[in-house]
Amino acid sequence: MKRFLLFVLALGWANGPVLAELVFDKEHLVLKPTVDQEVISATYTFTYKGEKPIVVTEVDANCGCINAKSDKERYEKGDEGKLTFDFELGHREGKQEARVWMGYHEEKPKVKSRGIALPPGPSGEDPSTFQAPLLKQLTAEIQIPIVVNIEPKMTTWVVDSKPEPKAVKVTMNHLNPVKLLEVKSSRDDVKIETKAVKEGESYIITITPGSTKKKQMGMLTLVTDCALERHQKKLAFYSIAAETPADDAPSLVPPPAAALENGN
C-alpha cells in the first residue's frame, strides 16, 4: 500500500491545479506536547473549492503511531472539512516529523461496462469507476520534551587505546526532582560509577572498560523514579570501535567530569 501511495502521490503532484482546490488554513503545524502527555492531537481545516464533488478514498501517515481521519467521506463545493490525527508519543523524544496524506478523487456516476469483463481496481473497486486518487500531503513538527537528557548517548573507545574512564552527563528536565536510582551495564567487564552532582537534577556516570583489545558494543539501562512510566527507563550506549570518527563527525567524547560538575 505504501508503494501505491507513493505512486499516486507523484500522480497527484502532477495535477497541481486540482490539488489547489483543497485550500487548507495551514499545511504545516508545530506541536508542543507537555511532559505528561501520552497522545497529542491536531486538526487541519480546509475548504473545498472545486466544481465537482470529491470522495475521500484514504487517509494515511508515515508512522504507525499516527491515527488520521477526515471528518467525512464526501465534500461538495464550498464545504469546510477537517482532517485530524492522534500521535502516540510512546518513548519518542525530541523533534519528530509527521506526514499525513489525504487521497481523493472526483465523484463520478457508475458506468456500465456493457458486458465486457474488466479486472478489479487495486483494492477491489468496480473497474468502471476506479480512478487513481490525487493526494494532499500535510506535515507536522512535534517537539517532545526530553525529561532525562543523556550526553552523549554513545561513548566510544578505539581498539587498543587506553581503557580510560569517560563521563556521561545526565540532566533531569522536569518541574519535580527525578532521581537516578540505578545504572546497569549489559557487560560485566565494564565498570560503572554514578555520582549525583545535584540529587534529582543532574548526575555523572563514569564508564571504564576492562579492555579495549577487541571491538564490542554495550548498553546502559538508567532507572529513575519519574512518576511518568515512559521516563522510568532510559538507554545509553558505549562501544569499542576499529577507528576514530571522521574529523567532521560530531565528537563522541564528553568533557572531563570536573568540567561537567562545574556546569560547563
C-alpha positions as CSV (number, residue, x, y, z in Angstrom):
1,M,0.0,0.0,0.0
2,K,2.9,2.4,0.8
3,R,4.3,2.0,-2.7
4,F,0.9,2.6,-4.2
5,L,0.6,5.7,-2.1
6,L,3.9,7.0,-3.3
7,F,2.9,6.3,-6.9
8,V,-0.4,8.2,-6.6
9,L,1.3,10.9,-4.6
10,A,3.5,11.6,-7.6
11,L,0.5,11.5,-9.8
12,G,-1.2,14.0,-7.5
13,W,1.7,16.4,-7.6
14,A,1.5,16.3,-11.4
15,N,-2.0,17.7,-11.1
16,G,-1.2,20.8,-9.0
17,P,-4.2,22.9,-10.2
18,V,-6.6,20.2,-9.0
19,L,-4.9,19.9,-5.6
20,A,-5.2,23.7,-5.2
21,E,-9.0,23.2,-5.0
22,L,-8.4,21.9,-1.5
23,V,-7.5,25.1,0.4
24,F,-6.0,24.4,3.9
25,D,-5.8,27.1,6.6
26,K,-2.4,25.6,7.5
27,E,-0.5,22.7,5.8
28,H,2.3,22.6,8.4
29,L,1.8,22.5,12.2
30,V,4.2,22.8,15.1
31,L,3.0,20.9,18.2
32,K,4.5,21.1,21.7
33,P,3.1,18.3,23.9
34,T,3.5,18.7,27.7
35,V,5.8,16.3,29.6
36,D,2.9,14.2,30.9
37,Q,1.0,13.8,27.6
38,E,0.8,10.3,26.1
39,V,-1.0,11.4,22.9
40,I,-1.2,14.7,21.1
41,S,-3.9,15.6,18.7
42,A,-4.1,18.1,15.8
43,T,-6.6,19.2,13.2
44,Y,-6.1,20.6,9.7
45,T,-9.0,22.6,8.5
46,F,-9.8,23.2,4.8
47,T,-12.3,24.4,2.3
48,Y,-13.1,22.5,-0.9
49,K,-13.4,24.9,-3.9
50,G,-13.7,22.5,-6.8
51,E,-16.8,22.3,-9.0
52,K,-17.5,18.6,-8.8
53,P,-18.0,16.7,-5.5
54,I,-15.0,14.7,-4.3
55,V,-14.8,11.4,-2.4
56,V,-12.0,10.7,0.1
57,T,-10.5,7.3,-0.6
58,E,-7.9,7.1,2.1
59,V,-6.1,8.9,4.8
60,D,-2.6,7.6,5.7
61,A,0.5,8.6,7.5
62,N,4.2,7.9,7.6
63,C,4.1,6.2,11.0
64,G,2.1,3.5,12.7
65,C,2.0,5.8,15.7
66,I,-0.4,8.1,13.9
67,N,-4.1,7.6,13.6
68,A,-5.5,10.0,11.0
69,K,-9.0,10.5,9.5
70,S,-11.2,13.1,7.7
71,D,-14.5,14.3,9.2
72,K,-16.5,12.9,6.3
73,E,-16.0,11.0,3.0
74,R,-17.7,13.3,0.5
75,Y,-17.3,17.1,0.0
76,E,-19.1,19.5,-2.3
77,K,-18.1,22.9,-3.5
78,G,-17.9,25.3,-0.5
79,D,-17.8,22.6,2.1
80,E,-15.5,23.0,5.1
81,G,-13.7,20.0,6.3
82,K,-11.3,18.7,8.9
83,L,-8.5,16.2,8.9
84,T,-7.5,15.1,12.4
85,F,-4.7,12.9,13.7
86,D,-3.6,11.5,17.0
87,F,0.1,11.0,17.5
88,E,1.1,8.4,20.2
89,L,4.3,9.7,21.9
90,G,5.4,6.4,23.3
91,H,9.1,6.5,24.1
92,R,9.9,9.1,21.5
93,E,11.7,12.3,22.4
94,G,13.0,15.4,20.8
95,K,11.8,16.7,17.4
96,Q,9.6,14.3,15.4
97,E,8.4,14.8,11.8
98,A,4.9,13.6,10.9
99,R,3.5,13.4,7.4
100,V,-0.2,12.7,6.6
101,W,-1.8,12.2,3.2
102,M,-5.4,12.5,2.2
103,G,-6.3,10.7,-1.0
104,Y,-9.4,11.8,-3.0
105,H,-10.9,11.9,-6.5
106,E,-13.9,13.4,-8.2
107,E,-17.2,11.7,-7.7
108,K,-18.4,10.1,-10.9
109,P,-21.5,8.1,-11.7
110,K,-21.1,4.4,-12.2
111,V,-20.7,3.5,-15.9
112,K,-21.8,0.1,-17.1
113,S,-19.2,-2.0,-18.9
114,R,-21.7,-3.3,-21.5
115,G,-21.0,-6.9,-20.6
116,I,-17.2,-6.6,-21.0
117,A,-15.4,-8.2,-18.1
118,L,-12.9,-5.8,-16.6
119,P,-10.3,-6.6,-13.9
120,P,-11.0,-5.1,-10.5
121,G,-9.1,-2.0,-9.3
122,P,-6.1,-2.2,-6.9
123,S,-8.4,-2.5,-3.8
124,G,-11.3,-4.4,-5.4
125,E,-13.1,-1.4,-6.7
126,D,-15.6,-1.5,-9.6
127,P,-13.2,-1.1,-12.6
128,S,-15.6,1.1,-14.4
129,T,-15.4,3.8,-11.8
130,F,-11.9,3.4,-10.5
131,Q,-9.7,6.4,-10.5
132,A,-6.1,6.8,-9.1
133,P,-6.6,9.2,-6.3
134,L,-4.9,12.6,-6.0
135,L,-3.2,13.2,-2.7
136,K,-2.7,16.1,-0.5
137,Q,0.3,16.0,1.9
138,L,0.3,17.7,5.3
139,T,3.2,17.9,7.7
140,A,3.7,18.5,11.4
141,E,6.7,19.0,13.7
142,I,6.2,17.5,17.1
143,Q,8.6,18.8,19.8
144,I,8.5,16.2,22.5
145,P,10.2,17.2,25.8
146,I,13.3,15.3,26.8
147,V,12.9,14.6,30.5
148,V,16.0,12.5,31.0
149,N,18.7,14.1,28.9
150,I,21.8,11.9,28.3
151,E,25.0,13.4,26.9
152,P,26.5,11.7,25.0
153,K,24.1,8.9,24.1
154,M,27.1,6.9,22.6
155,T,30.5,6.8,24.3
156,T,33.3,5.3,22.2
157,W,36.9,4.0,22.6
158,V,39.2,2.9,19.8
159,V,40.6,-0.6,19.7
160,D,43.9,-0.9,21.6
161,S,43.5,2.6,23.0
162,K,44.0,3.2,26.8
163,P,40.8,2.0,28.6
164,E,40.5,5.3,30.4
165,P,37.2,6.3,32.1
166,K,34.8,8.6,30.2
167,A,32.0,10.6,31.6
168,V,28.3,10.8,30.6
169,K,26.2,13.6,32.0
170,V,22.5,13.0,32.9
171,T,20.2,16.0,33.4
172,M,16.6,15.9,34.5
173,N,14.4,18.4,32.8
174,H,11.3,18.3,34.9
175,L,9.4,20.6,37.3
176,N,9.7,17.9,40.0
177,P,13.0,16.2,41.0
178,V,13.7,13.0,39.2
179,K,16.2,10.7,41.0
180,L,18.5,8.3,39.1
181,L,18.0,5.1,41.1
182,E,20.3,2.7,39.2
183,V,22.6,2.3,36.2
184,K,23.1,-1.2,34.8
185,S,25.6,-2.3,32.2
186,S,24.9,-5.1,29.7
187,R,28.5,-6.2,30.1
188,D,30.1,-7.4,33.3
189,D,33.6,-6.3,32.3
190,V,32.7,-2.6,32.1
191,K,32.9,-0.7,35.4
192,I,30.1,1.8,36.1
193,E,30.2,4.6,38.7
194,T,27.4,7.1,39.3
195,K,27.7,10.3,41.2
196,A,25.0,12.9,41.9
197,V,26.0,16.4,41.1
198,K,22.7,17.6,42.5
199,E,20.3,14.9,43.6
200,G,17.1,14.9,41.5
201,E,18.6,17.2,38.9
202,S,22.0,16.1,37.4
203,Y,24.3,13.1,37.6
204,I,27.7,12.0,36.2
205,I,28.0,8.4,35.0
206,T,31.7,7.2,34.6
207,I,32.2,4.3,32.2
208,T,35.5,2.3,32.3
209,P,36.0,-0.7,30.0
210,G,38.1,-3.6,31.3
211,S,39.9,-3.9,28.0
212,T,39.9,-2.3,24.5
213,K,41.5,-5.3,22.7
214,K,38.6,-6.1,20.5
215,K,35.5,-4.4,19.0
216,Q,32.3,-4.6,21.1
217,M,29.2,-2.7,21.9
218,G,27.3,-2.4,25.2
219,M,24.3,-0.7,26.7
220,L,23.5,1.2,29.9
221,T,20.0,1.0,31.4
222,L,19.2,4.0,33.5
223,V,16.4,3.6,36.1
224,T,14.6,6.6,37.5
225,D,11.8,7.3,40.0
226,C,9.9,9.5,37.5
227,A,6.2,9.4,38.0
228,L,5.7,9.1,34.3
229,E,6.2,5.4,33.2
230,R,7.8,6.2,29.9
231,H,10.6,8.1,31.6
232,Q,11.4,5.4,34.2
233,K,13.9,3.6,32.0
234,K,16.3,5.1,29.5
235,L,19.1,3.7,27.4
236,A,22.7,4.9,26.6
237,F,25.3,3.1,24.7
238,Y,29.1,2.5,24.5
239,S,31.4,0.9,22.0
240,I,34.9,-0.1,21.2
241,A,35.4,0.8,17.5
242,A,38.0,-0.1,14.9
243,E,38.9,3.5,14.2
244,T,38.3,7.1,15.3
245,P,35.3,9.1,14.0
246,A,35.9,11.2,10.9
247,D,37.2,14.8,11.6
248,D,33.9,16.3,10.5
249,A,31.8,13.9,12.6
250,P,30.4,15.2,15.9
251,S,32.6,14.3,18.9
252,L,31.5,11.3,21.0
253,V,33.9,12.2,23.8
254,P,32.3,14.1,26.6
255,P,34.1,16.9,28.5
256,P,36.1,15.9,31.6
257,A,34.0,15.0,34.7
258,A,35.4,18.0,36.6
259,A,34.0,20.4,33.9
260,L,30.6,18.7,34.0
261,E,30.4,19.0,37.7
262,N,31.1,22.8,37.4
263,G,28.2,23.1,35.0
264,N,30.3,23.7,31.8
